[in-house]
């Protein structure tokens, strides 16, 4: 399907580069996969954003799926060239992108608890409102490109106990195009902050990390083992650090879950 390209010269987002090159597809398999394919075929400027109204094969972390109703939510991917980040520190990109979405959602819901759940889900009052999928292309021990997929529940109605949306929370129908442009601004601000002051990104991430510094119950799925501990940090490669009675334990993606 041929992409519809919108010229934002007269109606552009208040950004320097994120969203200036804007590609819209009414439907696609997944925005990450499609943007990666376009990147492989032609030179795309940093900040290129691909947006769709419906994904037939939306993806989440570690092979999970991301399902969304048509024309109700934000589903996009943004192309970045974070060559200033060392491969060993690539989780910093995930932190910055999670904070960008957190900035947007917390601004829209100023009186509601908004957190980042490791590694980069966004929770509102403990329910998931956004998922993020980061895919980095590595070449010669450097990050050649980063494609960041973001799915935010906006106008879809949820009645289950684990997911939510802006409309579910407030009862308001939101203008998707307006919120997309606000998100572009948040992404650019956090990306530039990452370049200037990565330590500040790490601090801000821990400040809003769900369960950080609080005694909680965890489960190890592969062994069905439950234990108590306190999230005490994130190591350099993005793994979760949990302080327990036996010492600090370190877990990768899907190796542990927070129960309560």
URWOUR-V448168 format. One record per pair of residues at least 4 apart in sequence whose C-alpha atoms are under 6 Angstrom apart, sorted by the first residue. I is the first residue (numbers start at 1). J is the second residue. D is the distance in Angstrom with one decimal. If there is no record, write none. Layout:
i:I j:J d:D
i:I j:J d:D
This chain:
i:3 j:24 d:5.8
i:3 j:25 d:5.2
i:4 j:24 d:5.2
i:5 j:23 d:4.8
i:8 j:12 d:4.2
i:13 j:181 d:5.2
i:15 j:185 d:5.7
i:17 j:47 d:5.2
i:18 j:47 d:3.9
i:18 j:184 d:5.6
i:18 j:188 d:6.0
i:19 j:47 d:5.8
i:19 j:48 d:5.7
i:19 j:49 d:5.3
i:21 j:48 d:4.8
i:22 j:48 d:6.0
i:22 j:49 d:5.1
i:23 j:50 d:4.7
i:24 j:50 d:5.8
i:24 j:51 d:4.9
i:24 j:52 d:5.8
i:25 j:52 d:4.8
i:26 j:52 d:5.3
i:26 j:53 d:5.1
i:27 j:52 d:5.7
i:27 j:53 d:5.9
i:27 j:54 d:4.8
i:27 j:55 d:5.9
i:28 j:55 d:5.2
i:29 j:55 d:5.1
i:29 j:56 d:4.7
i:29 j:57 d:4.7
i:30 j:55 d:5.4
i:30 j:57 d:5.5
i:30 j:58 d:4.9
i:31 j:35 d:5.9
i:31 j:76 d:5.9
i:31 j:77 d:5.6
i:32 j:77 d:5.7
i:32 j:149 d:5.7
i:46 j:79 d:5.8
i:46 j:80 d:5.1
i:47 j:79 d:5.3
i:47 j:80 d:5.7
i:48 j:78 d:5.7
i:48 j:79 d:5.3
i:49 j:77 d:5.7
i:49 j:78 d:4.4
i:50 j:76 d:5.5
i:50 j:77 d:5.4
i:51 j:75 d:5.9
i:51 j:76 d:4.3
i:52 j:75 d:5.9
i:53 j:70 d:5.6
i:53 j:71 d:4.9
i:54 j:70 d:4.9
i:58 j:65 d:5.6
i:58 j:66 d:4.8
i:59 j:64 d:5.9
i:59 j:65 d:4.3
i:59 j:66 d:5.0
i:60 j:64 d:4.7
i:60 j:65 d:5.0
i:60 j:66 d:5.5
i:60 j:133 d:5.9
i:61 j:133 d:6.0
i:72 j:155 d:4.9
i:72 j:156 d:5.5
i:73 j:153 d:5.1
i:73 j:154 d:4.8
i:73 j:155 d:5.9
i:74 j:151 d:5.6
i:74 j:152 d:5.1
i:75 j:150 d:5.9
i:75 j:151 d:4.6
i:76 j:149 d:5.8
i:76 j:150 d:5.5
i:77 j:148 d:5.3
i:77 j:149 d:4.1
i:78 j:147 d:5.7
i:78 j:148 d:5.3
i:79 j:146 d:5.8
i:79 j:147 d:4.8
i:80 j:145 d:5.8
i:80 j:146 d:5.1
i:81 j:145 d:4.6
i:83 j:143 d:5.5
i:87 j:142 d:5.7
i:91 j:238 d:5.3
i:96 j:190 d:5.6
i:98 j:120 d:5.3
i:99 j:103 d:5.9
i:100 j:186 d:4.9
i:100 j:187 d:5.0
i:100 j:190 d:5.9
i:102 j:106 d:5.8
i:106 j:110 d:5.4
i:106 j:114 d:6.0
i:113 j:124 d:5.8
i:113 j:125 d:5.3
i:114 j:123 d:5.7
i:114 j:124 d:4.6
i:115 j:122 d:5.8
i:115 j:123 d:5.1
i:115 j:208 d:5.1
i:115 j:209 d:5.8
i:115 j:210 d:5.4
i:116 j:120 d:5.9
i:116 j:121 d:5.7
i:116 j:122 d:4.7
i:116 j:208 d:6.0
i:116 j:209 d:4.9
i:116 j:210 d:5.6
i:117 j:121 d:5.0
i:117 j:209 d:5.9
i:117 j:210 d:5.0
i:121 j:130 d:5.7
i:121 j:131 d:4.9
i:122 j:128 d:5.8
i:122 j:129 d:5.8
i:122 j:130 d:5.0
i:123 j:127 d:5.0
i:123 j:128 d:4.4
i:123 j:129 d:5.7
i:127 j:162 d:4.9
i:127 j:163 d:5.0
i:127 j:164 d:5.9
i:128 j:163 d:4.6
i:128 j:164 d:5.9
i:129 j:152 d:5.9
i:129 j:153 d:5.4
i:129 j:164 d:5.2
i:129 j:165 d:5.5
i:130 j:151 d:5.5
i:130 j:152 d:4.4
i:131 j:151 d:5.4
i:132 j:149 d:5.5
i:132 j:150 d:4.7
i:133 j:148 d:5.8
i:133 j:149 d:4.9
i:134 j:147 d:6.0
i:134 j:148 d:4.6
i:135 j:146 d:5.8
i:135 j:147 d:5.2
i:136 j:145 d:5.9
i:136 j:146 d:4.4
i:137 j:143 d:5.9
i:137 j:144 d:5.4
i:137 j:145 d:5.1
i:138 j:142 d:5.6
i:138 j:143 d:4.6
i:138 j:144 d:5.4
i:139 j:144 d:5.9
i:153 j:165 d:4.6
i:154 j:165 d:5.1
i:154 j:166 d:4.9
i:155 j:167 d:5.0
i:157 j:168 d:5.4
i:158 j:164 d:5.5
i:167 j:171 d:4.7
i:167 j:172 d:5.1
i:167 j:173 d:5.9
i:193 j:197 d:5.6
i:194 j:198 d:4.6
i:212 j:231 d:4.9
i:213 j:230 d:5.7
i:213 j:231 d:5.6
i:213 j:232 d:5.9
i:214 j:230 d:5.4
i:215 j:229 d:5.5
i:215 j:230 d:4.6
i:216 j:228 d:5.7
i:216 j:229 d:5.6
i:216 j:230 d:6.0
i:216 j:260 d:5.7
i:217 j:227 d:5.8
i:217 j:228 d:4.6
i:217 j:259 d:5.3
i:217 j:260 d:5.3
i:218 j:226 d:5.6
i:218 j:227 d:5.4
i:218 j:257 d:5.6
i:218 j:258 d:4.5
i:218 j:259 d:5.2
i:219 j:225 d:5.6
i:219 j:226 d:4.4
i:219 j:256 d:5.6
i:219 j:257 d:5.3
i:220 j:224 d:5.5
i:220 j:225 d:5.2
i:220 j:256 d:4.7
i:229 j:242 d:5.9
i:229 j:243 d:5.4
i:229 j:244 d:4.6
i:230 j:242 d:5.3
i:230 j:243 d:5.1
i:231 j:241 d:5.9
i:231 j:242 d:4.4
i:232 j:241 d:5.7
i:232 j:242 d:5.6
i:233 j:241 d:5.1
i:234 j:238 d:5.7
i:234 j:239 d:5.6
i:234 j:240 d:4.9
i:234 j:241 d:5.5
i:235 j:239 d:5.5
i:239 j:251 d:5.5
i:239 j:252 d:4.9
i:240 j:250 d:5.6
i:240 j:251 d:5.2
i:241 j:249 d:5.8
i:241 j:250 d:4.7
i:242 j:248 d:5.4
i:242 j:249 d:5.2
i:243 j:247 d:5.7
i:243 j:248 d:4.3
i:244 j:248 d:5.8
i:251 j:255 d:5.7
